[in-house]
Amino acid sequence: MASEPVARALAEEVARWGGMRQTGVSLRYMTEFGARPTQRNLLLSAQFLHKELPIRIARRALDLDSLPFGLSQKPAVLKVRDWYLDSFRDIRYFPEVRNQEDELAFTQMIKMIRVRHTNVVPTMALGVQQLKKDLGGSKAFPVGVDEIHRFLDRFYMSRIGIRMLIGQHVALHDPDPEPGVIGLINTRLSPMQVARLASEDARAICMREYGSAPDVNIYGDPDFRFPYVISHLHLMMFELVKNSLRAVQERFMDSDKHAPPVRIIVADGAEDVTIKISDEGGGIPRSGLPRIFTYLYSTAEHPPDLDGHNDGVTMAGYGYGLPISRLYARYFGGDLQIISMEGYGTDAYLHLSRLGDSEEPLP
C-alpha cells in the first residue's frame, strides 16, 4: 500500500499529465514511417511513446475517478483504474530513451503494459453489470445514464488508440514480416480470407455451445486486397458472424427445417469497402434497435460471471460485441450499421475506410 505522500504525489503527477494535449498520428504517417523500421526510427518511435502514452493513460485514470452513479467505486472499476495508475507509473519512472539498449528495454516494458490491460473490457463490463444490478436492472435506469455510455465510448476508443500505438511499435521489431505487412497494418489484406477465418472461429464456438452450427457462405472477389489492420477486422467479423450464428441456431434449433446459412458479401467501393453479414435469425424488434449499441443491454438471459473463471468465448455475454465493434470500425473512419426485419432476420453493414487514403490523425 502506497504511503499518503507518495499517493498524493502520484495523483498530482497524473493530474498534470492528464491536462496535457495528446498528439494524433495519421495512419498514412504510421505506414510510411513503419515501412523503414531502422534503429533510428524505432528510437524516435519509442521517444514519442515515452511522452505520449502517459498523457493518454493519465486521462483515462482521471476519467475512471469521476464516473456518475457511484460507478467509480465498484471493485471492478477500481481494479481497472489501478492498472492504469500502475502503467502510468511504469512509463513515468522509465528513464529517457537515448539509445538502442534503452529502446529495447522500453519496448519490453510497454509489451507488459499491453498484457496488463488485456482484460480491461470484460472487467469494466463487470463493473457496469454490478451497477446495473444496484439500479434494479435495465427497466429502472435513472435519467443521466447516457453519460455512462458516452464515457465508455470515449474510454474504449482511447483504449483502441493506446493499443494501436503500442502494438504498432512492438510489431515493427518483427525481423521477418510477411510481404506487405508494416507493423500491425497489412497493406494487402484479403477481406475474403479474414471473413473465412473469422467465420470458422465463430462456427467453432457455436458448435461447442449448441452441438451444431449453420453454414456461412462468403461472396466477393477472392483477389481483392486493401490496407487494413487484420486483428481489428477479424474482431469485428467474428463478433458479427457469432451474433448471426446464434440467432439462426436458436431460431431453428427445434425446427424440422434446415437452418439457412449466414451470408457474407464483400463489396469494393470507391470510398469504402463494405461487408454485409445477413442472417435469417428472426431479427430484432424495432423497440430494441436503439439499445443494441449501448453497454447496459444484452440479449443473453444469463451473462457469464466474470467473478468466476470464464476463460472461453461465449455466444452471448454482456452485450459489448456490437458497441465495441462499431468503435473499431469508427477508429479508422468507418462505421457499423444494423438493419433488422423482425420475423425474418438481420443485416449488419460494416463500412471500412480505405486506410491508404487517410491523413486524418487517429484518436
HUHUSUL-V321875 format. One record per pair of residues at least 4 apart in sequence whose C-alpha atoms are under 8 Angstrom apart, sorted by the first residue. I is the first residue (numbers start at 1). GAP is how many residues later the second one is. Records with the same first field share a line. If there is no record, write none. Layout:
# HUHUSUL-V321875
I: GAP  GAP
This chain:
# HUHUSUL-V321875
2: 4  5
3: 4
4: 4
5: 4
6: 4
7: 4
8: 4
9: 4
10: 4  79
11: 4
12: 4
13: 4
14: 4  44  45  47  48  74
15: 4  43  44  47
16: 4
17: 37  38  41  42
18: 36  37  38  39  40  41  44
19: 36  40
20: 35
21: 34
22: 30  33  34
23: 29
24: 337  338  339
25: 4  5  335  336  337  338
26: 4  332  333  334  335  336
27: 4  328  329  331  332  333  334  335
28: 4  327  328  329  330  331
29: 4  330
30: 4
31: 4  151  154
32: 4
33: 4  8
34: 7  138  148  149
35: 147
36: 5
37: 4  5  135  136
38: 4
39: 4  61
40: 4
41: 4
42: 4  61  127  130
43: 4  54  55  56  57  60
44: 4
45: 4  124
46: 4  51  57  60  61  123
47: 4  49  50
48: 4
49: 4  116  117
50: 4  41  42  46  47
51: 4
52: 4
53: 4  35  38  109
54: 4  34  37  38
55: 4
56: 4  102  106
57: 4  27  28  30  31
58: 4  26  27  30
59: 4
60: 4  24  95  98
61: 4  20  23  24
62: 4
63: 4
64: 8  13  14  17
65: 7  16
66: 6
67: 4  5  81
68: 4  79  80
69: 62
70: 4  61
71: 6  56  57  60
72: 5  6
73: 4  5
74: 4  53  56  57
75: 4  52
76: 4  47  48  50  51
77: 4  46  47  50
78: 4
79: 4
80: 4  40  43  44
81: 4
82: 4
83: 4  33  34
84: 4
85: 4
86: 4
87: 4  26
88: 4
89: 4
90: 4  19
91: 19
94: 12
96: 6
97: 5  6  9
98: 4  5
99: 4
100: 4
101: 4
102: 4
103: 4
104: 4
105: 4
106: 4
107: 4  62  63
108: 4
109: 4
110: 4  56
111: 4  55  59
112: 4
113: 4
114: 4  49  52
119: 4
120: 4
121: 4  35
122: 4  184
123: 4  183
124: 4
125: 4  170  193  195
126: 4  180  181
127: 4
128: 4  167  168
129: 4  167  189
130: 4
131: 4
132: 4  5  6  9  164
133: 4
135: 5  6  7
136: 4  5
137: 4
138: 158  159
141: 4
144: 4
145: 4
146: 4
147: 4
148: 4
149: 4  145  146
150: 4
151: 4
152: 4  143
153: 4  174
154: 4
155: 4
156: 4  168  171
157: 4  170  171  174  206
158: 4  205
159: 4
160: 4  168  171
161: 4  170  201  202
162: 4
163: 4
164: 4  20
165: 4
166: 4
167: 4  16  17
168: 4  15  16  17
169: 4  14
170: 4  13
171: 11  12  13
172: 10  11
174: 9
177: 4  5  6
180: 6  7  8
181: 4  5  6  7
182: 4  5
184: 45  46  47
185: 42  43  44  45
186: 41  42  43  44
187: 38  39  40  41
188: 37  38  39  40
189: 36  37  38  39  41
190: 4  32  33  34  35  36
191: 4  33  34  35  75
192: 4  26  27  28  29  30  32  74
193: 4  29
194: 4  36  39  40  43
195: 4  23  39  42  43  69
196: 4  22
197: 4  37
198: 4  36  37  39  40  43
199: 4  17  38  39  42  43
200: 4
201: 4  37
202: 4  36  37  39  40  43
203: 4  10  11  39  42
204: 4  9
205: 4  37  108  109  110
206: 4  5  6  7  36  39  40  109
207: 4  5  6
208: 4
209: 105  106
210: 39
213: 32  36
214: 31  34  35  45  46  47  48
215: 45  46  47
216: 45  46  47  48
217: 44  45  46  47
218: 45  46  47  48
219: 44  45  46  47
220: 45  46  47
221: 45
224: 44
226: 128
227: 127  128  129
228: 5  126  127
229: 4
230: 4
231: 4
232: 4  96
233: 4
234: 4
235: 4  90
236: 4  89  90  92  93
237: 4
238: 4
239: 4  82  83  86
240: 4  37  81  82  108
241: 4  21  36
242: 4  73
243: 4  72  73
244: 4  18  33  34  35  37  102
245: 4  17  34  36
246: 4  35  69
247: 4  32  33  34  35  36
248: 4  11  12  31  32  33  34
249: 4  10  32
250: 31
251: 4  30  31
252: 4  5  6  7
253: 6
260: 19  20
261: 18  19
262: 15  16  17  18
263: 13  14  15  16
264: 11  12  13  14
265: 10  11  12
266: 7  8  9  10
267: 6  7  8
268: 4  5  6
269: 4  5
271: 82  83
272: 62  79  80  81  82
273: 78  79  80  81
274: 75  76  77  78
275: 74  75  76
276: 71  72  73  74
277: 70  71  72
278: 67  68  69  70
279: 66  67  68
280: 64  65  66
281: 63  64  65
282: 59  60  61  62  63  64
283: 57  58  59  60  61  62  63
284: 4  5  56  57  58  61  62
285: 4  55  56  57
286: 54  56
288: 4
290: 4
291: 6
292: 5  6  27  30  31
293: 27  29  30
294: 25  26  29
295: 23  24  25  28
296: 22  23
297: 21  22
298: 5  18  19  20  21  22
299: 17  20
300: 16  17  18  19
302: 15
303: 13  14  15
304: 6  10  13  14
305: 4  5
306: 4
320: 4
321: 4
322: 4
323: 4
324: 4
325: 4  11
326: 4  9  10
327: 4  8
328: 4
329: 4  5  6  7  21  22  23
330: 4  5  6
331: 31  32
332: 20  21  23  30
333: 19  20
334: 16  17  18  19
335: 15  16  17
336: 12  13  14  15
337: 11  12  13
338: 8  9  10  11
339: 7  8  9
340: 5  6  7
341: 4  5
342: 4
354: 4
